[in-house]
Amino acid sequence: MLKIEVEVEEDGRWSAEVIGLPGVLAYGATREEAVSKVEVLALRVLADRVEHGEQVPEVKAFFAAA
């Protein structure tokens, strides 16, 4: 599972970063917005890596279906 680290910045914005995927960082006005944006970015980065034959971290529980 990819870990997301969330922090509030001095200017009040929220930042979210996916640990283990360098450069996957997003900002939002709320915690939820920052997390949502970074999840979308992480999926795009992983898809791009797969498309170009690059290694991706092993992710066993990225999504859960009910």
ZICORGI-V727389 format. One record per pair of residues at least 4 apart in sequence whose C-alpha atoms are under 7 Angstrom apart, sorted by the first residue. I is the first residue (numbers start at 1). GAP is how many residues later the second one is. If there is no record, write none. Layout:
I	GAP
I	GAP
This chain:
1	58
1	59
1	60
1	61
2	16
2	17
3	15
3	16
4	12
4	13
4	14
4	15
5	11
5	12
5	13
5	14
6	9
6	10
6	11
7	7
7	8
7	9
8	4
8	5
8	6
8	7
9	4
9	5
9	6
13	14
13	15
13	16
13	17
14	13
14	14
14	15
14	16
14	17
14	20
15	11
15	12
15	13
15	19
16	9
16	10
16	11
16	18
16	19
16	22
17	7
17	8
17	9
17	21
18	6
18	7
24	14
24	17
24	18
25	13
26	8
26	11
26	12
27	7
28	5
28	6
29	4
30	4
31	4
32	4
33	4
34	4
35	4
36	4
37	4
38	4
39	4
40	4
41	4
42	4
43	4
44	4
45	4
46	4
46	10
47	4
48	4
49	4
49	5
49	6
49	7
50	4
